[in-house]
Amino acid sequence: MVSYMNALLYGVGGIAVAGMALLVAFQEKLVYVPVLPGLTKSYAVTPARLRLAYEDVWLRSSDGIRLHAWFIKLFPDCRVLELEVDCLALVDVELNSGFGVCENIAHRLEMVLKILQKLNCNVFMLSYRGYGASDGYPSQHGITKDAQAALDHLSQRTDIDTSRIVVFGRSLGGAVGAVLTKNNPDKVAALILENTFTSILDMAGVLLPILKWFIGKNSRGPKILNFLVRSPWSTIDVVGQIKQPILFLSGLQDEMVPPVHMQLLYAKAAAHNRRCRFVEFPTGMHMDTWVAGGDDYWRTVQQFLEEHVPEKNENESSLKNSGNSF
């Protein structure tokens, strides 16, 4: 009996050591997958494929990394003096079933088309470093800088209403968007989070259950390996500091991020921020909640924007316009 228990303990210890070694050596490759094996980083399609007028935008992050983005305008030839519209900063990549963050902005164009049709928003789509046509290698520190570069660019444009910038993030994009929103209370009007995790620390236990005893933010155990994770993306610690309105969109059939993560994020945010709303979609999965939710999904987002990022009335627009010279 004693030898059996010893063998069991050694086995559990071996799994923990193996998991630790895997995290130390390959964690960035596990978390960030700019391109799947056998594919190229190039965009499979561009907005032109969907007959969308767009602008190729090239940015520099604060540490000098060259970044690529698409800016898709609802009315390409319309200036801010003629029309006030939202500018939706889309910071959006996915977790795949192997836990890595994959895909690029080209894979989100169908949703962008719906955003244009349903919400009458401009859309700015950023490729993080290492993704798409952007240079560099992804990391939490670097991607945070990338998102800031995108927001700084939008805030300096003269062809949009910079007071109505809304950050939308799904999955890892939600973690990035939460940090960006917290850090820029004067530049971001509101935040939309969809199927986002509490932290990468907690997701490690989803990928390999034995790790939840050693790594995590909200699970049981000593968490003695947390210090090894270089990209923790602890969204649960960020949302409670956000002052702007937040809309939480949760697909209850999410097969990658347990829906309880969104519930925990909402509870943390709502404890400090009364302008939070949580909406569930019973058939929504990780990547298709916007499809499964149908008209209810778009109605929810539209109502949120109307309440918290309303259009300016004619008097406000006239006052603003009188102070501009074009």
N, C-alpha and C positions, 0 to 999 in steps of 0.2 A: 504493500500500500504506500509505504514511504517512497519507494523507488518510483512508483507511478506518479506521485505528487511532484517529485523532483523533476521527472521527465516533462510533466505538464508545465511546471514553472520555467524550466529551461526553454521549452517550446515557445511559450508566451514571450519570454525575454528575447529569444531569437527573432521573433516577428517584430518586436519593438525596435531592436537594433537594426534589423534590415530596413524597416520603415524609416528610421532616423538616417541611415546611410543614403537611402533613396532621396529623401528630402534635401539633404545637404548637397548631394552631387547633381541632382537633376531637377530641382524644384522649379526653376524658371522654365525649363522645357515641358514640365508637367502643367504649369499654369498658363503659359503663353504658347500658342501654336499658330504662328502667322500664316502658315500654309500646311495643308495636309500632305502626307507623302504621295509622291507621284504627280502633284499639281504644281503650278507656278504661282508666284505672288501677283502676277499681273491680273487686272480686272477682267472678269469674263465678259462683262457688258459695261456700258457707260450710260448715263442718263439719256443720251441721244437715242439709245435703243428704244426707250419708252417715249420718245418725242418730247423730252423735257429739255428746255433751254437751261444751260448751266455754265458756271464759271469754274475753271480749274484754278484753285488757290494754292499758292506755295508759301509756306510759313517757316520761320526759324524759331525753335524753342529757345528758352533762355540759356541752355547749355550748347546751343549751336546746331542741333539736329535739324535737318531739312525735312519738313512735313508736307504731306499732300492732303488736300481737302476738296470737296465739291460744294459749291454754293448754288442751290437750286431755288430760283425766285418764282413766286407765284405768277407775277406779271413782270417779265424780264425787262421791259422798257420803262417801267413805272418808277419814279423817284419818290422819296419819302414825303415830299411836299404834296404829291398828288394822291397818295394813298397810305394810310397807316395800317400796317399788317404786323403780325407776330413774326419773330424770327426764332425758329425752333432749332436749338443746337442739339443735334443728334449725336450722342456719344454712346455708341452701341456696338458691342460685340457679344458673342455667345459663349457659354460653356458647352462643350460637347460631351458625349457620354463617357469619354475617357478623362474628363475633368479639365482638359486643356481649353484655353480660350482660342477659338478659331474663327475663320471666315473674315471677310473684309467688307467695306462699305458697298461694294457692288452687289452683295447678296441681300441688301436691305432696300433695293430700289422699288420693289413692288409695294412695300409698306410706305415708302416716301410718296409714291403716287397717290396712295389713299390719304395720306396726311394733307397733300395739296388739295385733293378733292373734298375731303370731309371737314378740314379745319381751316382752310384758307391761310396756311402758314408758309412762309419761306422755310427752307431746310438747309442747314449747314452740316455737312457730314465730314468728320475727321478720320483720317487713317492714323492710328497711333504709330509711334516709331516701331519699325520692323514689320508693319502691316502694309499691304498694298504697295503704293509707290513711295512710301515714306522710308527714310534712311534709319539706321540705328538698330538697336536691340531693345526689346521691351523689358521694363522693370516698373515697379510701383513708383519709384521716385521719378523716373523718366516720363512715364505716362501722365503723371500729375502735372508735370511741366508742359506736356503737349496740350492737354486740355486747357491750361491757362493761356497758352499761346493762341489757341483758337478763340477763346472768349475775348482776349485783348484785341484780336483782329476784328471781331464782330462789333465790339464796343467803339471802334474807331471809324466804322463805316458811316457814310453820309446818305446811303440809299435805303436804310431801314430805320425803324423806330427802335433805338437802342434801349429805351426804357421798358421794352416788352420782350426781352430775351428770356425764353423758357428752356431749361435744360431737360432733355429726355434721355433716360438711360435704362437699358435692359441688361440684366445679368451683370457682368463685370462693368458694363457701361453705367449701371446704377451706382456702383461703388465709386467710380470715377466722378460721376455727376454729383454725388453727394458731397464729396470733398470740394469740388469746384464751386458748388453753391454755397457751402459753408464759408469758403475763403473769399467770396465775392458778394457780400450782402447788398452792395450798391450797384452791381452789374447784372445780377440774375434776379428776375422777377418771381420765378416759381420753378419748382422741380417736379418732374414726373418719374417715378420709379416703377419698373415692371420686373417681376420675377428676379429680384435681387437677393443676394445672400447676406447673412449677418456678418460673416467674415470668411476669408479663405481658411482661417484656422478651424472654423466649424465645418467647412466643406471637406477638410482632410478626413474627418471622421465619417463623412458620408461616403467618400471614395473607399476608405479602408476602415471599417468599424472599430478595429482594435486601436486605431490611433486616437479615437475620441477620449481615451483614458489618459493620453499624454499630450494632446494638442487640442486647443479649443478656447472659445470665449464663453459659451453658454451651456456646455455639456459638463458632465461630472468627471472627476478625476483630478490628479495633481497638476496637469498641464506643464510638466517639466520640460517639454520640448518646444514650447511656444517660441523661445528665443531663436530657434533655428530657422524659422520661417521668414524669408526676406521680403515677401510680398503678402503681408497679412490682410490688407484691404479690410480693415475693421469698420465696416459701415455702421454697425451697431453703436460704435462710439462717436460717430460723426453726426448721425441724424438728430440726436438729442441736442445738438448745438446749432441747428439750422433754424433761422428766424423766418424765412420765406415760406409761403404756402407749399404743401407737398401733397401730391396725389399718389397713392399706392395702388397699383393694379396687379392683382394676384390670380394666376391660373391655378386652380385647385388640382389639376391633373399634371402639374409640373413634375416631370420624371427626372430632372437633374438637380434642381434646388428645392428641397422640401418646403412646401407652402408655409410651414410654421416659421420659417425665416422671415417672411414678409410680415407675418403677424407680430413677431417680436420687434421688427423694425418700426412698425406703426405704433406699437405700444410705447416704445422708447421715445419716439418723436412727439406723439400726442401728449405725453406727460409734461412737455415743455412748450408745446406749440399748439394753439387752438385751431390753427388753419390747416389741419390735416384731414384727409379723407381716405378711407380704405374701401376698396371695391373688389369683390371676388367674382370670378367667372368660372362656373362649375366645370366646364369642359375644356378650359384653357390648358394647354401644355406649355413647356418652356419657351418654344419658339413660335407658337401659333396662337397665343392668347388674343392677339389683335384680329385674327381670322375667326377663331371660335366664338369670340364675344360678339361678333356681328355688329349690328347697329347700336346695341347697348354700349359696346366698348367706345365707339366714336362719340356717342351722345354723352357719355360720362366725361370724356376728355374735353369736349366742347363746353359743357356746363362748368367744368373746373376753370377753363380759360376765361369764360364770360364772367365768372364770379371774381376771380383773383387777378386777371390780366385784362381788364376791359378795354375796349376801344375808347380813345379819347373823343369827347364830343367836339362839335364844330368850333366852339369858342376856345377850347383848350388847344386845338390844332392851329387856329388862327394866331393865337398868342405865340405858339412855338414857331410857326412859319414866319411871323414878323421879325423874329430875331435871327433868321438865317439869310444869308446872301449867296445866291447861286448864279 
